[in-house]
Amino acid sequence: MYPQIITYLLTFIKYQEQIIRTLLTLLIGKNMFEKPTEQPVNKPYRKLQVDDLPIIEPLEKLDYKTLLKEYFNEHGKSLKPVQRRSNSKTVVPKSMNCPKCGAPSDYLYANNGDKGQFQCKVCSCLFSDKNRFSKEAILKCPHCSKSLDKIKDRKDFFVYKCKNNNCSFYQRNLKAMSSKEKTRFKKDPQAFKIRYIFRQFHIDFLPLAKQTPELPAVDLSRIYASPHTLGLILTYHVNYGLSARRTAAIMQDVHGVAISHQTILNYENSVALMLKPYVDYYPYELSDQFCGDETYIRVGGRWHYLFFFFDAVKKIILSYPVSPNRDTASAIRAIDEVLVKMKEIPKDLTFVVDGNPIYLLAQHFFAQHDISFDVKQVIGLTNDDPVSTEYRPLKQVIERLNRTFKGNYRSTHGFGSQQGSVSFVTLFVAYFNFLRPHATLEGKVPVVNPELSGLPTMPARWTKLIELAQNWIIEQQTA
């Protein structure tokens, strides 16, 4: 009897569902019997959609003077400039030149009236008045292979758009819109992104430019504290995350050393200046799994961003710039600090990051400089796509690094200056890479150095690490 009642109730519930869907269809005007399509995760950092890289075709550069000579040799007469009609409303600017051969405006046709397309009489090149060409290449849509038009000029990049109405990317996005979205699109097309867009960066930054390390002019022998006292201060302040004031108090109460918190901050800045080039230029042995993320820190009463890039296998921090902006330029510099540490960039190089679009834009920037790597984005807190499912373990690794740093950073309550933030982060990275034992490395430190591992106490290891950095700087100065 009970199975019959359950069957009856299920049938009745299904019948009620049909009635509800019918009523919603009549009220809303949309078929509620269709299966709902999967919607993308709505996250604030996804407001900027980054499309795939365009087709980049090298622009064949010609010399119009050479072409004019070839024309004369072939035809026995000179190629005359364009004869313009006196009543023509279209004007070719005197400053305009052919982007392919450099022919002046006298040899340029206004190819389609006042719509902005021109043709060179010398090399037959078609181009737009909005300069669809980059300096060395033609940019084409990867979906329809049509040339892109430059539509905007921003501070760090140009914006190119595919204006081909028959583009498969454009048509697919149009068909995916609901009836309400189509109605709104007719009234306000700027509210939707349905065309292919590419951003070409012109940031004044040369990737992989291995510069000579800036060697600090700091003499730690002039400080009043002994090496052991300095090692104790760094152990309390960096290893255990005590604030400068608490470090000063414990030095007084436990060790009987009277020292002010400002002196501790001064020591911190001096040691960080000494260690930074050693940490940045150390010849790390790297794996093939890298992840990155940004976290918040307080500098001068304002939020700044710390970009960590991390070797997930060797547990080595490779990049740690602090920036007031969470932008593409900062992401580019963070990734570049990783790339310069590689002996050779592998062909299958992959960075695992979150859904922030700045990393995809950074990938585009490096691709424009013939530096290729893949970016895998782990989005949200749940595995809603195959990429997040596969690469979430690496994303969790960098999240644990962020939590470890925040445990040390929390006691500072922020920094008073940019220099103070960089100094603290530098000391944390030096501690994490060279001094901190890691559980997944069987209790070993990420960078094993026999001169450090043989010492019994942490203050002694700090002192030895500073000595190694000083000796390295002396070698660089005398090289």
JOZI-V462606 format. One record per residue. N is the residue number from 0. SS is DSSP state (hx for helix, st for strand, lp for the rest). PHI is phi in degrees with one decimal (* if undefined). NEAR is the number of other C-alpha atoms within 10 Angstrom. Layout:
[[N,SS,PHI,NEAR] [N,SS,PHI,NEAR]]
This chain:
[[0,lp,*,5] [1,hx,-63.4,7] [2,hx,-60.8,8] [3,hx,-67.1,9] [4,hx,-65.4,10] [5,hx,-62.8,11] [6,hx,-61.5,11] [7,hx,-62.7,12] [8,hx,-65.2,12] [9,hx,-63.5,12] [10,hx,-63.9,12] [11,hx,-66.6,12] [12,hx,-63.8,12] [13,hx,-65.2,12] [14,hx,-65.2,11] [15,hx,-63.6,12] [16,hx,-61.5,12] [17,hx,-63.1,14] [18,hx,-64.2,12] [19,hx,-62.3,12] [20,hx,-64.1,15] [21,hx,-63.9,14] [22,hx,-64.9,13] [23,hx,-64.8,15] [24,hx,-62.0,14] [25,hx,-70.7,11] [26,hx,-77.9,9] [27,hx,-88.4,9] [28,lp,85.8,11] [29,lp,-124.8,13] [30,lp,-65.6,12] [31,lp,-88.2,16] [32,lp,-91.4,11] [33,lp,-73.3,8] [34,lp,-70.2,7] [35,lp,-64.1,7] [36,lp,-82.2,7] [37,lp,-70.7,6] [38,lp,-100.1,6] [39,lp,-67.4,9] [40,lp,-65.8,10] [41,lp,-91.9,9] [42,lp,-118.5,11] [43,hx,-55.6,9] [44,hx,-74.2,12] [45,hx,-98.3,14] [46,lp,-62.4,10] [47,lp,-94.5,11] [48,lp,-90.7,14] [49,lp,-106.9,17] [50,lp,-83.7,15] [51,lp,-66.2,15] [52,lp,-64.7,19] [53,lp,-79.4,21] [54,st,-80.6,18] [55,st,-110.3,16] [56,st,-105.8,11] [57,st,-57.3,12] [58,lp,-84.6,15] [59,lp,-72.1,11] [60,lp,-88.8,13] [61,lp,-121.7,15] [62,lp,-112.3,13] [63,hx,-63.9,20] [64,hx,-65.3,13] [65,hx,-65.6,11] [66,hx,-65.6,16] [67,hx,-66.3,18] [68,hx,-66.0,14] [69,hx,-63.2,14] [70,hx,-64.7,15] [71,hx,-64.8,13] [72,hx,-66.1,11] [73,hx,-81.9,10] [74,hx,-107.1,9] [75,lp,75.5,10] [76,lp,-152.2,11] [77,lp,-81.7,13] [78,lp,-79.5,16] [79,lp,-78.2,11] [80,lp,-63.0,14] [81,lp,-68.8,14] [82,lp,-91.5,9] [83,lp,-93.1,13] [84,lp,-75.0,8] [85,lp,-67.4,6] [86,lp,-95.3,6] [87,lp,-70.8,9] [88,lp,-88.4,9] [89,lp,-88.0,16] [90,lp,-116.3,13] [91,lp,-92.5,19] [92,lp,-57.5,12] [93,lp,-63.2,10] [94,lp,-81.8,7] [95,lp,-82.0,14] [96,lp,-129.7,17] [97,lp,-66.9,24] [98,lp,-70.0,23] [99,lp,-95.6,22] [100,lp,-116.9,20] [101,lp,82.1,18] [102,lp,-62.0,22] [103,lp,-72.0,18] [104,hx,-63.3,20] [105,hx,-63.2,18] [106,hx,-107.1,21] [107,st,-110.5,24] [108,st,-90.9,22] [109,st,-85.2,20] [110,lp,-71.4,16] [111,lp,-132.6,11] [112,lp,71.5,13] [113,lp,-99.7,12] [114,lp,-89.5,11] [115,lp,93.4,15] [116,st,-104.6,16] [117,st,-128.5,22] [118,st,-134.8,18] [119,st,-87.0,26] [120,lp,-73.9,20] [121,lp,-81.2,23] [122,lp,-116.2,18] [123,lp,64.7,14] [124,lp,-78.3,14] [125,st,-96.5,16] [126,st,-154.8,20] [127,st,-103.3,19] [128,lp,-70.4,15] [129,lp,-90.6,12] [130,lp,58.5,15] [131,lp,-74.8,20] [132,st,-95.1,19] [133,lp,-81.4,15] [134,lp,-66.8,12] [135,lp,-127.3,14] [136,st,-151.8,15] [137,st,-103.4,17] [138,st,-97.7,27] [139,st,-126.6,23] [140,lp,-65.6,26] [141,lp,-73.8,19] [142,lp,-98.9,15] [143,lp,-128.1,17] [144,lp,65.1,14] [145,lp,-87.7,15] [146,st,-64.8,23] [147,lp,-87.5,25] [148,st,-105.3,24] [149,st,-77.7,23] [150,st,-113.6,15] [151,st,-144.8,12] [152,st,-124.3,12] [153,lp,-98.6,12] [154,lp,-61.0,8] [155,lp,-112.7,13] [156,st,-159.1,15] [157,st,-101.3,16] [158,st,-107.3,16] [159,st,-112.7,23] [160,st,-134.0,20] [161,lp,-88.0,25] [162,lp,-103.0,16] [163,lp,-75.8,19] [164,lp,-69.6,11] [165,lp,-96.0,10] [166,lp,-62.4,18] [167,hx,-63.4,15] [168,hx,-63.9,18] [169,hx,-66.6,19] [170,hx,-65.5,14] [171,hx,-65.6,13] [172,hx,-68.4,13] [173,hx,-64.4,17] [174,hx,-67.6,10] [175,lp,-78.6,12] [176,lp,-79.0,14] [177,lp,-77.0,11] [178,hx,-63.2,12] [179,hx,-67.1,10] [180,hx,-65.5,16] [181,hx,-65.4,16] [182,hx,-63.9,12] [183,hx,-68.8,14] [184,hx,-61.3,16] [185,hx,-65.5,9] [186,hx,-85.4,10] [187,lp,-137.3,11] [188,hx,-65.5,13] [189,hx,-70.8,10] [190,hx,-78.2,10] [191,lp,-124.8,14] [192,lp,-109.3,14] [193,lp,-122.5,16] [194,lp,-102.3,21] [195,lp,-70.3,24] [196,st,-131.9,23] [197,st,-132.8,25] [198,st,-111.3,22] [199,st,-101.1,20] [200,st,-85.3,20] [201,lp,-129.7,13] [202,lp,-69.1,13] [203,lp,-77.5,8] [204,lp,-151.6,10] [205,lp,-102.9,11] [206,lp,-68.7,17] [207,lp,60.0,18] [208,lp,-85.7,10] [209,lp,-73.3,12] [210,lp,-89.1,7] [211,lp,-67.1,9] [212,lp,-60.2,13] [213,lp,-78.7,10] [214,lp,-87.7,18] [215,lp,-76.5,15] [216,lp,-98.5,10] [217,lp,-119.0,12] [218,lp,-113.1,11] [219,hx,-72.5,18] [220,hx,-70.7,9] [221,hx,-86.8,8] [222,lp,-72.7,13] [223,lp,-76.7,10] [224,lp,-78.4,15] [225,lp,-74.9,13] [226,hx,-56.0,19] [227,hx,-65.6,15] [228,hx,-64.2,17] [229,hx,-62.9,21] [230,hx,-62.9,22] [231,hx,-62.1,22] [232,hx,-60.3,24] [233,hx,-66.5,27] [234,hx,-63.7,21] [235,hx,-67.5,20] [236,hx,-77.7,27] [237,hx,-99.0,24] [238,hx,-62.4,18] [239,lp,-100.3,13] [240,lp,66.0,21] [241,lp,-80.6,22] [242,lp,-66.8,21] [243,hx,-62.8,23] [244,hx,-68.8,18] [245,hx,-68.5,15] [246,hx,-64.0,24] [247,hx,-62.7,22] [248,hx,-66.6,18] [249,hx,-70.7,18] [250,hx,-65.4,19] [251,hx,-76.5,14] [252,hx,-75.9,11] [253,lp,-97.5,8] [254,lp,-107.0,11] [255,lp,69.1,10] [256,lp,-105.3,14] [257,lp,-82.6,11] [258,lp,-151.9,16] [259,lp,-88.6,16] [260,hx,-66.5,15] [261,hx,-68.0,12] [262,hx,-63.2,14] [263,hx,-62.7,20] [264,hx,-64.6,18] [265,hx,-64.9,15] [266,hx,-61.2,19] [267,hx,-58.7,23] [268,hx,-64.8,19] [269,hx,-67.1,18] [270,hx,-66.7,22] [271,hx,-62.8,24] [272,hx,-61.3,21] [273,hx,-72.2,24] [274,hx,-84.6,25] [275,hx,-57.8,23] [276,hx,-64.2,19] [277,hx,-66.6,21] [278,hx,-68.0,20] [279,hx,-72.1,21] [280,lp,-107.6,15] [281,lp,-67.9,13] [282,lp,-78.8,11] [283,lp,-70.7,17] [284,lp,-93.2,13] [285,lp,-108.3,17] [286,lp,-97.0,12] [287,lp,-120.9,13] [288,lp,-125.9,15] [289,st,-127.8,26] [290,st,-136.7,25] [291,st,-144.9,27] [292,st,-165.0,24] [293,st,-119.3,23] [294,st,-135.6,17] [295,st,-94.8,17] [296,st,-138.3,21] [297,st,-100.9,20] [298,st,-132.6,21] [299,lp,58.9,13] [300,lp,80.1,12] [301,st,-123.9,12] [302,st,-76.4,15] [303,st,-118.3,21] [304,st,-126.3,21] [305,st,-105.4,26] [306,st,-97.4,23] [307,st,-101.9,24] [308,st,-123.3,27] [309,st,-139.6,25] [310,st,-81.3,24] [311,lp,-70.2,23] [312,lp,-91.2,16] [313,lp,-81.3,21] [314,lp,60.5,22] [315,st,-113.4,23] [316,st,-78.7,25] [317,st,-105.3,25] [318,st,-147.3,23] [319,lp,-153.7,25] [320,lp,-70.0,19] [321,st,-108.3,24] [322,st,-136.0,21] [323,lp,-73.5,16] [324,lp,-122.4,13] [325,lp,-99.8,18] [326,lp,-127.3,16] [327,hx,-66.0,21] [328,hx,-60.0,20] [329,hx,-67.9,21] [330,hx,-64.0,26] [331,hx,-62.6,22] [332,hx,-66.4,20] [333,hx,-65.2,26] [334,hx,-68.7,25] [335,hx,-63.2,19] [336,hx,-65.2,21] [337,hx,-77.8,19] [338,hx,-63.1,18] [339,lp,-69.2,18] [340,lp,-85.6,20] [341,lp,-91.6,14] [342,lp,-65.3,11] [343,lp,-152.0,8] [344,lp,-74.7,13] [345,lp,-68.3,11] [346,lp,-70.0,10] [347,lp,-102.9,9] [348,lp,-62.6,14] [349,st,-136.1,16] [350,st,-111.7,22] [351,st,-101.4,27] [352,st,-134.6,25] [353,lp,-87.7,22] [354,lp,-82.5,18] [355,lp,-63.6,23] [356,lp,-69.6,20] [357,hx,-63.3,20] [358,hx,-75.4,28] [359,hx,-67.9,23] [360,hx,-66.1,25] [361,hx,-64.4,23] [362,hx,-59.9,22] [363,hx,-63.0,25] [364,hx,-61.7,23] [365,hx,-68.0,19] [366,hx,-62.7,13] [367,lp,-67.4,15] [368,lp,-107.7,11] [369,lp,61.1,9] [370,lp,-117.9,15] [371,lp,-110.0,18] [372,lp,-159.1,16] [373,st,-101.7,13] [374,st,-123.5,17] [375,st,-108.3,20] [376,st,-105.0,21] [377,lp,-96.2,26] [378,lp,-108.4,21] [379,lp,75.2,15] [380,lp,-102.0,8] [381,lp,-120.7,10] [382,lp,-83.9,14] [383,lp,-94.1,13] [384,lp,-147.2,12] [385,hx,-60.9,10] [386,hx,-64.6,14] [387,hx,-62.6,21] [388,hx,-63.0,13] [389,hx,-74.8,12] [390,hx,-106.9,17] [391,hx,-60.2,22] [392,hx,-54.6,14] [393,hx,-68.9,22] [394,hx,-65.3,22] [395,hx,-67.9,14] [396,hx,-63.4,18] [397,hx,-70.2,25] [398,hx,-66.7,18] [399,hx,-65.9,11] [400,hx,-62.3,19] [401,hx,-59.3,18] [402,hx,-67.5,12] [403,hx,-63.5,13] [404,hx,-64.3,17] [405,hx,-62.4,16] [406,hx,-62.2,13] [407,hx,-82.2,19] [408,hx,-78.8,23] [409,hx,-55.9,13] [410,hx,-70.2,16] [411,hx,-75.9,18] [412,lp,57.1,12] [413,lp,96.9,18] [414,st,-120.6,18] [415,lp,-82.4,14] [416,lp,-150.5,12] [417,hx,-62.9,15] [418,hx,-61.7,15] [419,hx,-62.5,19] [420,hx,-66.9,22] [421,hx,-65.1,21] [422,hx,-63.7,22] [423,hx,-64.2,22] [424,hx,-64.1,22] [425,hx,-61.6,25] [426,hx,-65.5,23] [427,hx,-62.9,24] [428,hx,-65.8,25] [429,hx,-61.0,23] [430,hx,-64.2,20] [431,hx,-66.8,23] [432,hx,-78.6,22] [433,hx,-111.6,21] [434,lp,-122.6,23] [435,lp,-90.9,18] [436,st,-66.2,17] [437,st,-119.4,15] [438,hx,-63.2,9] [439,hx,-73.7,12] [440,hx,-103.2,12] [441,lp,58.9,8] [442,lp,79.4,10] [443,st,-93.1,15] [444,st,-83.2,22] [445,lp,-57.8,23] [446,lp,-109.9,19] [447,lp,-84.1,13] [448,lp,-127.4,12] [449,hx,-55.7,8] [450,hx,-68.8,11] [451,hx,-94.9,20] [452,hx,-69.5,15] [453,lp,-82.0,9] [454,lp,-87.8,13] [455,lp,-79.1,9] [456,lp,-121.9,13] [457,hx,-67.7,20] [458,hx,-56.7,20] [459,hx,-67.0,19] [460,hx,-68.7,22] [461,hx,-60.1,25] [462,hx,-61.6,19] [463,hx,-68.4,17] [464,hx,-62.2,22] [465,hx,-63.4,20] [466,hx,-63.8,16] [467,hx,-61.3,16] [468,hx,-65.8,19] [469,hx,-63.9,20] [470,hx,-64.2,13] [471,hx,-63.9,17] [472,hx,-66.0,21] [473,hx,-63.2,12] [474,hx,-64.3,10] [475,hx,-68.0,12] [476,hx,-71.8,9] [477,hx,-93.2,6] [478,lp,-72.7,6]]
